[in-house]
Amino acid sequence: MMNALGNMSFRIERDSMGERQIPAETYYGIQTLRAIENFPISGLKPLPTYVDACVLIKKATAIANGELGCITPEVAQAIVQAADEVLSGKLRDQFVVDVYQAGAGTSHHMNVNEVLANRALELLGDEKGNYKRVNPNDHVNYGQSTNDVIPSAIRIGGLLALEHTLYPALSGAIAALDTKAEEFQDIVRSGRTHLQDAVPVRLGENFRAWAQILSDHLTRLETASQDLMVLGLGGSAAGTGLNTHPQYCDRVAQILSQLLDQPLRPAPHLMAAMQSMAPFVNVSGALRNLAQDCVKISHDLRLMDSGPKTGLKEIQLPPVQPGSSIMPGKYNPVMAEMTSMVCFQVMGYDTAIALAAQAGQLELNVMMPLIAYNLIQSIEILGNTLAALTERCINGITANRDRCAYYAEGSLALVTALNPHIGYLNAAAVAKESLETGKSLRQIVLEQGLMNPEELAKVLDLEQMSAMPNQKVHDSDRLR
C-alpha cells in the first residue's frame, strides 16, 4: 500500500468515488483529504473543545458498542485508547477540515472517524489504512450518523466550554467586583443620568450593581445550559435509530454522563433533538445578553476613568501598556476596549446562529458546522475576556476620592433632596441661581432663609442621600 514519490511516502486509500494517495504519516484519510481540497475557505480549524466533544462521543460509543457485542472487544478497546490519546493532547494537528465545510458537519465527522481508526490500527500493530480491521465507518462510527453525532457534539462542546472557561471567569469577575464594592463603599460620587448630574451614589454600590448584573447572567446561563444535557445520540440518520442496538441510546448517555460528570440523558424524541437547533439559540441568546451588559460595564469603566485632566477621572484603571505611538505618557483603558470588541463579536455570532438555526429542512439542519464554531467560540472568548479583564483591570482599580467628593458636592442634582422641604419651584430657582452665579446650593438656601443650617445639613448629608434603601440608617461612624 506504500508508494514513494521523492522523499515522501504515501498510502493508497479508496472510497466510493475512487482511489487517492494519502501521505503515509497522516492519520486522517481519503474523505478528509477531499474535504481539504473542497473547502480552502477560512483557514479556521475546529476548536479544540469541539474536537474533545466529538472524541468523547466516539469513546463512549466504542465502549457501548463493545459491551453490546456490536464490535469486537479488541477493536473497541483500541478505539477507546486512541480517543484517550487525542483527549490527552496528541494528534491535534490531524483535525484539519475548515470550519466552513460540508453541510451538517460530515467532513469534520469523518476526519475524527479516520484519525481514530488509523491510530487504533497502529495500536493493534497494523498499518494505517487497513480498514478491513478497523474501519472509520463500520467500526468507529458503528450505529452513528453525522446527523446525531454533530448536534450531540455541539451540546457537549458547549457544556465543556461553559464549565472550563466561562463559568470560572464569570464567577471570578463577580467576586472581584464584590471585593471592590466593599473597598469603595464609603466613597460618594455624583450619579449621572443622561450623562448629566444626578443625585449622589456610593462608588461601592456601582461595583456591587455590576456584580449583581453578572450574577444574574450566570443564573441565566446555567438555566439555558440545561437544554444541552438532552442528547439525540441513537437517532442515527433520521431519528429512527436505524442500525443501532436497542440498548445503545441509553447506554451511551450513561457513559457520557460518567465521562463528563454531567446528568446527560437521551432526548424523549430523537428526531426532534436532531432537527431543532433551539437549545443552541437559547444558550447563544444568553451569551448575547451577557455580552450586552459587559459592553455597558466596560463603557462605564472607560467613562469613569476618562482624563486624566479633562475627563471624569473618578477611578484609575491600571495602566497595562503605553497608549500612543506619538503622545508620550498616555495610557488607555485597553482592557475595557478589548472587552467591548469581543462582546460585539459574540453578538455577531449570535445573529449567525439564529439565521443558521432556522435554515433546517425536513429531517436535518445542514448549517450545524457554523453553529458549532460560533457557539463554542462565543463561550470561550467571553470567558477568556472576563478572566483577563478581572486580572488586568478590575483587581487593580483604585478610586480618586477627592475627585469623587468634588463632583458629588458640586452636583446641581443635590437640589432634589430639597424638594420636600422648600418645594419644586423654589428648588428649581435655587439650582438656576447656583448655575448662574457659581454659588453653592447650601449658600443660596441659607441666604434666602429657606431652611435653617441644622436642617439643611441633615437634608444635604451626602452619605445618607447616597445610601441604598437597606442602608438608610445613621452609619456615619462606620463610614468615617
VOTI-721575 format. One record per residue: residue in one letter; x, y, z of N, C-alpha, C in turn. Coordinates in pm, whole numbers, plus 32768, in hexadecimal, padded with zeros to 4 digits. Example, Ala and Ser with C-alpha at 12.3 -4.5 7.8 and 13.67 -1.06 7.14 Angstrom:
2
A85277DC7830C84CE7E3E830C85287EB6830C S85057F1F82C485577F9682CA850A80038313 
***
This chain:
480
M80517F8780008000800080008055807E8000 M80D880718007812E80E58014817281037F90 N816681807F6181AD81AE7EEC821082197F15 A8275822F7EC482D782977EE382DB82FC7E72 L82DC837A7E9682E883E67E36834C84487E70 G83C684457E3A843084937E77844E845B7F01 N844F84B37F65846A84887FED83EA8472803D M837584847FFF82F78477804782B583F38025 S828683B0808D82438330807A81AC83448081 F816582EF803980D482F880338097826E8047 R801B826E806F7FCA81F4806C7F53820F8010 I7F1981A67FDE7EA581B17F867E2781947FD7 E7DC881EE7FD37D4681D580117CD981DF7FA7 R7C6C819A7FBF7BFC81957F617B7B81BB7FA8 D7B2582047F627A9D82197F8F7A4082027F19 S79C282277F267961820B7EBC797C825B7E3E M79D382BF7E4779F183127DD27A7482EC7D90 G7AC0828E7DCA7B3C82657D8B7BB0825C7DEB E7C2B82627DB57CA582567E047CED82DC7E0B R7D3782EE7E7C7D8B83647E8A7E08833E7ED9 Q7E7483877EBE7EED83797F0E7EE183D07F8B I7F0183937FFE7EFC83D9807E7F8A83DA80B8 P7FBD844B80E38042844B8123804683E38194 A80AD8391819280B3831E81EC80B18345827F E80E883BC82A080F283E1832D807084168366 T8011843983117F94847483427F3784088379 Y7EE6843283DA7E8483D884157DF983EC83D9 Y7DE4845E83997D65846B83527D6D841E82CF G7CF8840D828F7CF283BA82197CB8840181A0 I7C8083B181467C5983E280C27BE6844680C8 Q7B87843181247B16848E81297B4285168161 T7BA0851481BF7BD7859281F07C2585D88183 L7C72858E81357CBE85C980C87C62860F8065 R7BF385CF80437B96860F7FE67B5D86918023 A7B44869080A67B0F870880E77B76877880E6 I7BF6875680F97C6187BC80F47C6287FE806B E7C5387AD80047C5587E17F7B7BD788327F5C N7B6688067F917AE788477F717AD288CA7FBB F7B0C88D880337AE9894980897B64899880B9 P7BAE89D3805C7C1C8A2E80867BE38ABA809E I7B928AC981077B3F8B4081167B7B8BA68176 S7B8A8B8381F47BAD8BE782597C328BCF829E G7C638B5582977CD98B3282E67CB78B148377 L7C388B24839E7C0D8B0484267BFA8A6E8434 K7C3A8A3584997C2F89A684B37BD089908529 P7BA58914853E7B4688FC85AC7B8289228632 L7B30895F86867B5E8985870B7B83890A875D P7BED891087AD7C15889C87FF7BA488658855 T7B5188BC888B7AE2888D88DE7A7E883D888C Y7A69886788107A0E881E87B77A4887958793 V7ACB8791877B7B0D871087637AFC86B687DE D7B1286ED88557AFE869F88D07A72866588D5 A7A0F86B788B67984868988BD796B8616885E C799C862287E3798985B6878179D1853787AB V7A4A854687DF7A9984D088067A5C848E8882 L7A2784DD88DD79E184A28951796A844E8924 I7923847E88C178B3842F888C78E783AC8850 K795483B38806798B833987C879BD82D88833 K79F5830D889D7A2082B6890B79A78271894A A794082BE896678C8828589A678838220894D T787B823E88CB783781E1887178888161885F A790D816B885E796080F38854794D809988CF I794980D889457931808A89BF78AA804589B8 A78438090899377BC8058898E77B27FEA8926 N77E5800288AF77DC7F9E8844782E7F228864 G789E7F3688AD78EC7EC288D878A07E6F893E E78627EB1899F78147E6B8A05779D7E2189C8 L775F7E5D896376E67E25892777047DC088B8 G77857DA7889D77AB7D44883A779E7D7287AA C77967DF4879677877E28870D780E7E3386C6 I78797E48871179007E3E86DD79507DE98740 T79BF7DB387147A0B7D59876A7A4A7DA687DE P7A5C7D64884F7A9E7DA888C07B287DDD889C E7B717D9588487BF77DC088207BF27E4587D4 V7B987E4F87747B8A7ECA87267B557F3C877E A7AF47F1D87D27ABC7F82882B7B287FBD8884 Q7B7C7F6688BF7BE67F9689187C4C7FEB88CE A7C6C7FC588527CCC801388037C94809E87E4 I7C1480A687C47BD5812987A87BD5817F8826 V7BB4814088987BB2818A89177C3D81BF8937 Q7CA4816D89227D2D819889407D56820A88E3 A7D3081FF88637D4F826B88047D0982EC882E A7C8C82DF88587C41835588867C84839488FF D7CB18342895C7CF3837789D47D7383C289B0 E7DBB8391894C7E3483D789237E13846288EC V7DAB8469889A7D8284EA88647D56854788D5 L7D0B851289337CDB856389A37D4E859489FA S7DBD854C89F77E3385768A457E8785DD89FA G7E6085FD897D7EA5866489317EF2863488B9 K7EF485B3889F7F3E857E882E7EED858887AC L7F368588873C7EFB858386B57EA185FB8696 R7EB1866786DD7E5686D986C87E698719863E D7EDE870A86037EF58744857F7EB186F58510 Q7E6E868A85337E2C863584CF7D9B865D84B5 F7D6886BD85037CDE86E984F17CE3876B84A1 V7CCA875F84207CF787C583C27C8987FF836A V7C0F87D483797BA68801831F7B79888E8344 D7B6C88E382E07B42896E82F57AB989738339 V7AA689DC83897A2589EF83CC79B389F38367 Y79C98A3382F479628A3D828C797489C7822E Q791D89668239793288E381FD78AE88A681D1 A78B1882481BB783887DC819177C887ED81F7 G774E87F981C576DB880A821B76D1879D8284 A76A187C482F9768B876C836D770B874A83B6 G777F8758837677FD873A83B7783686B28394 T780B86798324783B85F482FC78D385F282EB S790A865D82B4799B8660829A79EA8657831C H79C786AA837E7A0B86A483FF79F2861F8443 H797885EE843C7956856F847B79AC84FE8445 M79BC84F983C07A10849083857AA384A683A5 N7ACD852283B47B55853E83E07B6F84FB8467 V7B11850A84C47B1E84CC85477B1E8434853B N7AC183FF84EE7AB9836D84DD7B3A833484A3 E7B728379843F7BEC834683FE7C64834C845A V7C7483BA84A27CE783C684FE7CE283588567 L7C6D834285A37C6182DB860B7C75825085D1 A7C428237855A7C5281B3851C7CE581978500 N7D2B81F784C77DB781DF84A47E1181D4851F R7DF4822085867E43821186017E24818D8644 A7DA6816486407D8180E286787DC98071862F L7DD4807E85AB7E1E8018855E7EAF8010858D E7EF0808185A17F7A807F85D27F82803C865A L7F25805986B17F26801D87377F147F868730 L7ED27F5786C87EBF7EC786B57F337E898667 G7F997ED98649800D7EA586017FFA7E9F856C D7F977EE585387F787EE284A97FA27F648468 E7F917F6B83E47FB47FE283997F3D803F838A K7F5980C1838A7EEF8121836D7EB4810482E3 G7E33811082D87DEF80FA82597DBA806D8246 N7DDC800F829E7DA87F8682937D1D7F7F82D3 Y7CBD7FB9828D7C397FCD82C77BE57F4D82D0 K7C1C7EDE829F7BD37E5F82B47BD17E3A8348 R7C387E62838F7C417E3F841E7BFB7EA68476 V7C197F26845F7BD37F9284A57BA97FF8843C N7B28800484277AF3805B83BE7AB580D983FB P7AD3814E83BF7A9981CA83F57A0181C883FA N79C3818E83917930818A838C78F5811483D7 D792D809F83C178EE802583F4790A800B8487 H7977804084BB799D80258546799880A3859D V79EA8108857B79EA818385CB796181C485CA N791C81BB855A789B81FE85497825819D8553 Y783A8128858E77CD80C58592775280FE85DC G76DE80F1859D7661811D85DB765181B485E2 Q76A481FC859876A3828E85A0769082CC8515 S7672834B85177669839A849E769A842784BF T76CC846C845B76E984FB84707671854284AB N75FA851584827580855C84A4755A85548538 D758D84EF857F757584EE861075F5850A865F V766984F0862476E7850A866A770285A08675 I76F385EA8608771A8677860976C386CB8667 P763D86C0866375F1870F86C5760E86E88755 S76328669876A7658863F87F176E186788817 A773B867F87B577C086B887CF77B7874E87ED I775C879287AB774B882187CA771C8830885A R76C087D98884769087DF890F770387C78971 I774F875F895977BC873C89B4782987A689B0 G784A87D7893878AD8841892C788388BE8976 G780488E0896D77D1895389B777DE89418A4D L77BA88CB8A7E77C588AF8B0D785688B58B3C L78B1887B8AEC793F887F8B117973890F8B16 A794E895F8AB2797E89E88AAD79478A3B8B21 L78C98A278B41788E8A6E8BB378D48A478C34 E78E589C68C48791C89948CC679AE89BB8CD8 H79FB89B58C6D7A8B89CA8C787AB68A5C8C65 T7A668AAA8C1F7A928B308BFB7A378B9E8C32 L79B88B9C8C0979648C108C2879368C148CB9 Y79078BA38CEF78D88BA68D7979448BD38DDB P79BD8B9B8DD57A258BCA8E337A478C5E8E21 A7A4E8C8B8DA37A6F8D188D8B7A018D748DBB L79868D4F8DA479158DA18DCF790E8DA68E67 S79238D358EA779248D328F3A79968D878F71 G7A0A8D818F2F7A7C8DD18F5B7A628E668F4D A7A218E8E8EE07A018F1B8ECC799E8F4C8F35 I793B8EFA8F5578D98F1D8FBB791E8F319042 A79768ED5906679BD8EDF90E67A158F5C90EA A7A598F7A907B7AAF8FF190787A5E90719085 L79ED90779044799790ED904E796090FD90DA D793C908E911A790C909491A5797A90C89202 T79F5909D91EA7A6590CC923B7A779163922D K7A71919391B17A7D9223919B7A06926F91D7 A7992923191D7791D927192127934928D92A6 E796D922C92EB798B9241937979F792AB938C E7A5B92A793357ACA930693407A9C9396932B F7A3C93AA92D27A11943192AC798D945A92EC Q795D940F934D78D79427938178C994AF93C5 D793294E793F9792895679440794095DF93E5 I794E95CA9363796A9637930678E9966292C2 V78C996E192CD78529718928D787C9760920E R7835974691A3784E9788912277CA97BC90EC S77D19812908B77589845904C772197DB8FED G76A197BD8FFE766197698F9A764F97B98F19 R763A97738EAB762297B78E2B75B8976A8DDD T755297B08DB474EE97788D5974E997D38CDF H74D997978C6974E497E38BEB756D98258BDF L75D097F18C267656982B8C2D765598B78C6C Q75ED98D58CB875E299548CFF75E199388D95 D75FB99A28DE475FF99948E75758099528EAA A759398F68F06752298B78F4B754498AF8FDF V74EA9876902C74FC987090BD7575981890DE P75B0982C9154762A97E291777611974E918C V767796FF916F7674966F918476F9964691C2 R76FD95CE91F7777B9598922C77C7955291BB L7845956F91B17898952A914D789394939163 G7893946A91E2788C93DB91FE780E939B91C6 E779F93E691C9772393AD91957725939F90FE N777093F690BA778293E1902A77C09359900E F782893399059786B92B89044781292459071 R77C7925B90DD776D91F1910B76FD91D890A6 A76CE92439067766792329000769C91E08F8B W771891FD8F62775291AF8EF47762911D8F1B A778991038F97779490798FC6770D90348FC0 Q76A390798FE7761D903E8FE475F190238F54 I7610907F8EFA75EE906D8E6E762F8FEE8E37 L76AF8FDC8E5376F58F658E2276C38EE78E67 S76A18EF18EE6766B8E7E8F2E75E78E518EF0 D75948EB08ECB75158E8D8E89752E8E498E04 H75938E778DBB75B48E378D3C75E88DA98D51 L76338D938DBA76628D0C8DD875EB8CAF8DED T75888CDD8E35750F8C8D8E4B74C88C708DC7 R74BD8CD58D72747A8CC08CF074C58C598C9C L754A8C628C9C75988C018C4E75898B748C84 E758B8B668D07757B8AE18D4374F38AA68D20 T748E8AFA8D1D74088ACB8CF774048AA28C64 A743B8AF78C0D743B8AD88B7E748A8A5A8B5F S74F58A428BAA754C89CF8B8F7507894A8BAC Q749B894D8BF6745388CF8C107425888F8B8D D740788E18B2973DD88AC8AA7744B885A8A64 L74C888788A86753888328A45754B87A58A7B M750787828AE6751987008B2674BE86948AED V746C86B98A8D740F865A8A4E7449863389C6 L746E85B489B574B9858789407461853B88DD G747F8550885D743B850587F4748A848E87C3 L74F8846B8807754783F687DE74F1837987DE G74FD832B877574AA82B48766743F82C786FD G742F834486D173CD835E866773FD832F85DF S7481832185D174BD82F68554749E835B84E6 A747D832F846E7477838883FB740183E883FE A738C83B9842B7313840D842172C3841384A2 G72F983DB850E72B283DF858D7268836085AE T726F82FD85567227827E856C727B821685B2 G72FE823085C1735681D08603737F815C85AB L7377816D8527739C810184CB742D80D784E1 N7445805284E574CA801584F47506802B857F T74B4804485E374E8804F866B74AF7FDF86C0 H74FB7FB8872574CE7F538785745E7F8F87DB P73FA7F3F8802738B7F74885173B77FB888D3 Q74267F8D890E74537FC7898C74BC8035897A Y74E0804E88FD754E80AA88DF753181388910 C74BD816A88F2749C81F6891174AD821589A6 D747281C189FB747A81D78A8B750881C48ABE R754C815E8A8975D1813D8ABC763581AC8A99 V762F81E18A20768B824C89F9767682C78A51 A75F982E88A6D75DE835C8AC3761683468B4F Q760A82CA8B82764182AB8C0676D882BA8C09 I771B82878BA277AD828D8B9D77DD831E8B92 L779D836C8B3C77C383F78B2E77AA84468BAE S773F84248BF4772584668C757798844E8CD6 Q77CD83D58CD5783D83B48D2D78BD83FB8D00 L78D483FF8C7D794E843D8C49795084D38C63 L78DC85138C5A78D485A48C6A78AB85CF8CF6 D788085708D47784985908DCC77D785F58DBF Q777F85DA8D5E770A862C8D44769085CF8D37 P761A85FC8D6275A285A78D5A756685A58CCF L75AC856A8C70757A85628BE7750F84F68BDC R74B585078B7C744884A68B6B741D84A48AD9 P73E584328AAD73B3842C8A23733A84878A12 A732D84C1899D72B985158980723B84BF897C P71C984F689A7714C84AA89A17122848A8913 H714D84DC88B3712F84C1882671AE84E187D8 L71F2847887A97275848A876B726D84DD86EC M720384CF86A271F6851C862771EF85B28645 A71A785D586AE719D866286D47224869986FE A7271864A874872F4867787787355868D8705 M734386438698739B86518625737286C585CA Q72F386E585C672C4874D856A72CE87D985A2 S72AB87EA862172A18870865A7326889F8693 M734A8919866F73C2895986A473A089B78718 A732689AC874C72F78A0787B573538A0C8830 P738A899A885E73E389A388D2745C89FF88BC F749089FF884275058A51882474DD8AE48818 V746A8AFD87DF74388B8687D874208BBD8865 N73ED8B6988BD73D18B92894674528BB88990 V74B78B62898675368B8089C875798BF98988 S75758C00890375B28C7188BE756D8CF488E5 G74EA8CEF88F674A28D66892174CD8D9389AC A74E58D338A0575168D558A8B75A28D918A83 L75F48D608A27767A8D988A1576728E2689DE R761A8E3A897D76098EC1894575DB8F2289B2 N757F8EF48A05754C8F478A7175BB8F6E8AD2 L760E8F0D8AF576838F288B4A76E18F8B8B06 A76FB8F758A8577578FCC8A3B7726905D8A3C Q76A4906F8A2D766E90F78A29768791418AAD D767490FD8B1D768F913D8B9D7724914F8BB5 C777690F38B81780791058B8E783791808B42 V77F9919C8ACF781992158A8677F6928F8ADA K7780928D8B18775592FD8B6B77B893148BDD I77E092A88C20783E92B58C9078C592E88C5F S78F492B58BEF797692E18BBD797293748B95 H790193A18B5F78F5942E8B3B78EE94858BB8 D78AA94558C1F78A7949F8C9E793394B08CD7 L798194458CD37A09944C8D077A5C94B38CBB R7A4A94B58C387A9595168BE67A6B95A48C06 L79EA95BC8C1579BB96428C3579EF96718CBD M79E4961B8D217A0D96418DA87AA496568DB2 D7AEF96188D567B8196258D547BAF96948CF5 S7B5296D38CAF7B7897318C467BC997A58C80 G7C2597D88C317C7C98448C5F7D0B98318C2C P7D7098468C7D7D6698618D0E7D4398F18D32 K7D5899508CD67D4399DC8CF97CBB9A108CC8 T7C8999DA8C5C7C139A158C1F7B9A99B98C22 G7B9F99518C717B2E98F68C7A7AFF98E78D09 L7AB6987C8D257A7F98688DAC7AEA983E8E0F K7B3797D98DEB7BA597A48E3D7B7A97888ECD E7B06974C8EDE7AD897248F637B1D96A38F8F I7B4796528F307B9295D98F4E7C0C95D48EF4 Q7C6B95818F197CE3956B8EC87CE994D88EA3 L7CDB94BA8E237CF294318DF47D88941A8DEC P7DB793A48E107E48938D8E0F7E8293978D82 P7EE793EB8D6D7F2993F08CEB7F71936C8CCF V7F5D93358C587F9C92B48C397FF892BC8BC0 Q7FF2932D8B75804C933E8B03804993D18AD9 P80B294038A9680AE948C8A628039949C8A02 G7FFB95148A047F7E952689BB7F89956B8936 S7FFE959D8913800895E78895809295D88858 S809495D887D3811595D3878D8151965E877E I810496C787A181359750878D812A97A6880A M80CA9788886480B597DC88DB80F5979A8954 P816597CC898381AA978E89F5815697958A74 G8163972E8AC78121972D8B48808D970F8B43 K805A96E88ACE7FCB96CD8AC17FAE96398ADE Y7F4496238B2D7F19959A8B497E8495918B2B N7E5E95278AE97DD395168ABE7D9194A28B08 P7D0C94A38B137CC394358B567CB493BC8AFA V7D2593808AD97D28931C8A6E7CDD929B8A92 M7CDD92768B117C9691FB8B357BFF920C8B24 A7BCD92818B487B3F929D8B337B1F92A68A9F E7B7992E28A517B6392EC89C07B5F92618981 M7BBD920B89A77BBE918289747B3D913A8995 T7B0C91508A0F7A92910D8A3B7A1D913089DE S7A0F91AD89BD79A291D5896479AF919488DB M7A28918F88A67A3B915188217A1490BF8822 V7A3D907788887A188FE9889279818FDA889B C7943902F88EA78B2902688FC78689042887A F789990A1882A785B90BA87A87866903E874F Q78D78FF8875778E88F7F870978858F148735 V78718F0687B878118EA487EC77848EC487BA M77608F4487B776DD8F6A878376CF8F4486F0 G773C8F5686A4773A8F2D8618772B8E978609 Y77738E4B865B77658DBA865776D58D918675 D76978DD686D4760D8DB586F775AF8DC88681 T75C48E33863775708E4A85C175828DDA855B A75FE8DB1854476188D4384E675D98CC18516 I75E08CA7859875A28C2D85D0750C8C3085BA A74CD8CA385D2743C8CAE85BE74178C93852D L74638CCA84D074478CB38443745B8C20841D A74C78BE5845074E38B598430747B8AFC846D A744D8B1C84E373EF8AC48529736A8AB884E2 Q733F8B22849E72BE8B1B845972CB8AE283CC A73468AC083A4735D8A97831973578A008305 G732189B58366731489248355729F890182FB Q72AA888D82BD723B885A826B722187C8828E L71A387A882A27178871E82B971C786DF832B E721086718310724E8626837D72D6865A83AB L730686C98374738F86F1839573A387878386 N73F787BF83DC742B884583CA74BC8838839D V74D888638324755F884F82EC75C088BE8313 M75918921835E75E589938382762E897E8407 M762F8905843A766688EB84BE76FB890C84CD P775088FD846877DD8923847D77ED89B584A6 L779E8A0D846A77A48A9B848F77768AAF851F I770A8A6C854476D78A7885CC773E8A458630 A777D89D4861277E08999866C785289FA8687 Y788B8A32861D78FC8A8D862E78D28B0B8678 N78658B49864D783D8BC9868778168BBD871A L77CF8B52873D77A38B4587C778188B2E8826 I786D8ACD880578DD8AAD885E79418B208861 Q79598B5E87ED79B48BD187E9797E8C44883E S78FC8C5D883978C18CC7888A78D88CAE891E I78BF8C34894978D08C1189D679618C278A01 E79BC8BF989AE7A498BFB89D77A868C8689D0 I7A658CD4896A7AA28D5A89667A648DB489D1 L79E48D9F89F279AA8DEB8A6079EC8DC68AE5 G7A028D448AF87A448D188B727AD28D4D8B7C N7B1D8D428B0F7BA68D758B107BAA8E0C8B27 T7B498E518AEE7B428EE38AFD7B288F0B8B8E L7AC58ECA8BCB7AA58EEB8C567B188EC98CB4 A7B5F8E5C8C987BD28E398CEA7C3F8EA38CDE A7C5A8ECF8C637CC18F358C4E7C978FBB8C89 L7C188FE08C767BE6905F8CAC7BF290608D45 T7BD38FF08D827BDB8FE78E157C6B8FF58E44 E7CC48FA68E077D4E8FA28E357D9890248E19 R7D84905C8DA37DD890CC8D787D9291538D7F C7D1591538DB17CCF91D28DBD7C8591DD8E41 I7C1E918D8E557BC8919F8ECB7C1791968F4D N7C6C912F8F587CB6911C8FD67D0E91948FFB G7D3891E18F977D95924E8FB17D5592D88FB1 I7CD392E18FA97C9193648FA57CA293AC902B T7CC3942A90247CC9947F909C7C6694F3908A A7C40952F90F97BDF959D90F67C239622910F N7BF8968990CA7C25971290E17BBF9754913E R7BD8974791BF7B76977392247B5B9809921A D7BC3985992077BB098E992027B5B9912918B R7B7498D391177B2798F590A17A9598CD90B2 C7A7E985790EB79F5982A910379AB988C915F A79EE98B491CB79AF9910922B7993999791EB Y79F099C7919A79E09A49915879639A4A9100 Y795399E090AF78DE99DA9057785D99C890A8 A78639977911077EB995E916077BB99DE91A4 E78199A2A91DC77F59AA5922177C49B1091C0 G77F89B0F914677D79B7990E777609B5B908E S77269AE5909976BA9ABF903F763C9B10905A L76049B498FF175859B92900175129B359028 A75249AB4900D74B99A56902B74A29A4790C1 L74FD9A7A911374E49A7691A574659AC291CA V743D9B1D917373C59B6A918D734B9B109198 T73529A98915E72E29A3A916472B99A1E91F4 A731C9A14924D72FD99F692D972B49A68931E L72B99AE192E272769B54931E71E19B5A92FB N71B79B109295712C9B18926770C59B0C92D7 P70D09AA4932E70689A95939570689B0693FC H70D49B5393FE70E29BB8946870C79C469438 I70EA9C6593BB70D59CEE938A707E9CF2930D G70569C7B92DA70019C76926470509C7191E3 Y70149C36917D70589C2190FD70809CA590BC L70249D0B90BB70429D88907670B39DD490BB N70AF9DD99140711C9E19918971A19DD19170 A719B9D4C917072149CFD9158724B9D1790CD A71F19D22906A721D9D3E8FE1725E9DC88FD9 A72279E29902272609EAF902372E99EB19063 V72F89E6690D0737A9E5A911273E19E1E90B2 A73BA9DB4906974179D73900B74409DD48F9D K73DF9E208F6A73FD9E808EFF745E9EEA8F2F E74489F208FA874A19F878FDD752D9F4F8FF5 S75349ED3902475B79E96903B76049E898FBA L75C09E618F5076019E508ECF76309ED78E98 E75DF9F3F8EAC75FF9FC28E75766BA00A8EC4 T766B9FFA8F4976C6A0488F9E77409FFB8FCE G77379F788FCA77A49F268FFE779B9F119094 K77379F4B90D377259F34916276F79EA6917B S77179E7191F176EB9DEA921476579DEA9237 L76199D78922A758C9D6A925075789D8F92E2 R75D59D61933575CB9D7B93C575C89E1393DF Q76239E5B939D762E9EEB93B275AD9F32938B I75769F0D931A74FD9F5192E874869F369343 V74759EB9936D74049E9793C4740C9EE49447 L74839EEE947F74939F3594FD74809FCC94EA E74B5A003947C74A5A09294617413A0B99453 Q73C4A06094167338A07E940072E0A0559477 G731CA01A94DD72D29FF39554726C9F85953C L72879F3294D972289EC794B9722D9E54951D M72A19E40955D72B09DD895C273179E089628 N73129DD096A473789DF3970773F39D9A96F4 P74669DC4972674E39D7A970C74DF9CE89739 E74A59CCB97AD74A19C4297E0744E9BE89786 E73D99C1B976073819BCB970973C19BB59680 L74019C1D964B74419C1395C874B39BAF95CA A75039BB1963575739B53963F75419AC39641 K74CF9AAE968274979A289689746299FD9600 V741D9A5895BB73E29A369539744F9A1E94D0 L74BC9A6D94D675279A609472759B9A0994A4 D757C99AB94FD75E09948952A75F798E594B7 L766798F29472768098A193FB7684980C9419 E76B797E8948D76C1975B94AE7636971D94BC Q75DA976794FB755297349507750897389482 M751F97A1943574DD97AC93B27505973B9356 S7581970E936275B596A9930675A2961A9338 A756B960C93AF7559958693E774E9953C939E M74F994BA938E749094679354741E945893B8 P73A79430938B7333942993E5734D93DC9466 N7398936D945D73B3931F94D67423935A952B Q745993CC94FF74C4940E954A749794939584 K741794B1957D73E7953495AB73E5953A9643 V745B95309678746F9541970874E5959E9719 H74F695D1978D7567962B97A375E595D897B3 D763295C9974476AA95779748772795CC9736 S771F96499759779396A09741780C96759790 D77F9963B9806786C960F985578B795A2980B R786A954297D378AA94D4978A78EE9508970C L78AA956596C678E095949649795C95EA965D R7960963396CC79D4968996E47A44963C9727 
***
